[in-house]
Amino acid sequence: MEKAIQRRVYLDTSATTPVDPDVIDAMMPFFRQEFGNASSIHTFGQTAKAAIDKARKQVAALIGCTSSEITFVSGGTEADNLAIKGIAEANKQYGNHIITSRIEHPAVLNTCAELERQGFEVTYLSVNKSGAIDIDDLRRATTDQTILITVMTANNETGAIQPISDVAEVVREIRQQRKTLFFHTDAVQAVGRIPVNVDELGVDLLSLSGHKFYAPKGTGALYVRRGVKLKSQLHGGRHERDRRAGTESVPLIVALGKAAELAKRHLGGRRRQIGELRNYLESEILRRIPEVSINGDVHNRVPNLTNLSFRYVEGEGLLISLDLKGVAVSTGSACSSGSLEPSHVLLAMGLTCEEARESLRFSLGKDTTREDIDYVLEILPGIVDRLRKMSPLYQASELVAGH
Amino acid sequence: MTYHASFADHLENPRNVGELPDASITVEEQNPACGDRLRLSLKVENDLITDIKIKAYGCPQTLAAASVMTELADHRSVDEALQLTRQQIADALGGLPRNKMHAAALAIDALNSALGKLTNQSNTEPADNQNRSF
């Protein structure tokens, strides 16, 4: 017995985005007509190589670097692995210390954990209530063994933007004494949503992922500043300046290039439009539903998302109730095998386990409409009310509050 | 739609939500690992469950399992209710993945706990409505 869904609303663009039709159009010729191997000398190969070169320029233009500083990879996770392991392994004779933050994506955290198993030391910086690292903490954490600092540009759960150029300033100070310190940022949630310029940020390496800005999954790039040496993690042919062996996926690289071009062209407009809708969604939820709090820094975050905790109800119950009404959102906490794994990001910000599991992330995109938001605002209060009436915590709270 | 209709129905229209002012017994069980909670109130007359109410906090499977348990236990004898199994709860929801069976376990544990306490009470002292762990 299936119920008809009135509407489908996708509010999970921080997880992934649909592929832009213009991006699909750009990549399609490279499956059948222009299918050459970019390493081949003949015309098929040259055509493929020219397409890759063009895409490299498009991606470079988006983040303000030169083409030769872009290495195409399969996505954010590979970019993070290549950056962190590549730098650590290429510089271990200079030191064994890495600094990161407690709110990084697992692609960074688990790569650092792997390096710890290999004998590196890793410092995990705490964050404040707004979800940002403290520069003085960073200063104190650096030692003469520190070879790499890796801090994300914007957090995937709260959208909080980190003080990247302040970190770069610390890196510059330290470099007055010793050259072998590198700064990497995972900018997966920032690229295409806010202006990202490698020189303004002052980073040496930057990871980006195409499927967060309307390119297909399996696309991504690592920016490596000219002159920075890193050890390749894939050995084979001499592709990507010896940084990443393997025949290039021309259609995917072309797609990433096109998506980068579109992201650059539409950045300002999308940022404004999506930000306005996000603010509308957020302020109306706060107005219509009592005891909801915003997680993260409302003044300094990417425009497309809001992370909210709904007291007394669990995020997953809200998520599935919304899904049953056609609305897709996400929660950072997962309950499986009878054990709860609350969001490491929200816990690092000082939320209790309960507050963390009561959180929900709404993330908007270029195709989100005001009608979409109005639909969510129409159904959400009833769902929250139903789950609260069912919650033993809600009644306990009412009793305590003397209602 | 990827959800079983019964699971979706119990999540969207949970049965027997609330508390019984004249409950024979009220218990609150908690899954210590994940913090899911289930408060269960029963009214038992002549060994028959005549009314049942729940309040639940936790993942959606926990809410649905609690709801479906009230349907399966309502107007059953105490002995019949004690025979209910986790698998019956899961089956009534169209099946639960292995990593969500704890939801069915919590519902059965709460039911067994309430019925067990009730039996102890009737064997020793008159019923005491304050017997809740919350």
Interface residues (C-beta under 8 A of the other chain):
Chain A: M1 E2 K3 I5 Y312 V313 E314 E316 G317 L319 I320 S321 D323 L324 C335 S336 S337 G338 S339 L340 C353 E354 R357 R386 L387 K389 M390 S391 P392 L393 Q395 A396
Chain B: M1 Y3 A5 A8 L11 E12 P14 V17 E19 E28 N31 A33 C34 G35 D36 R37 L38 R39 I54 K55 A56 Y57 G58 C59 P60 L63 R98 N99 K100 M101 H102 A105 F134
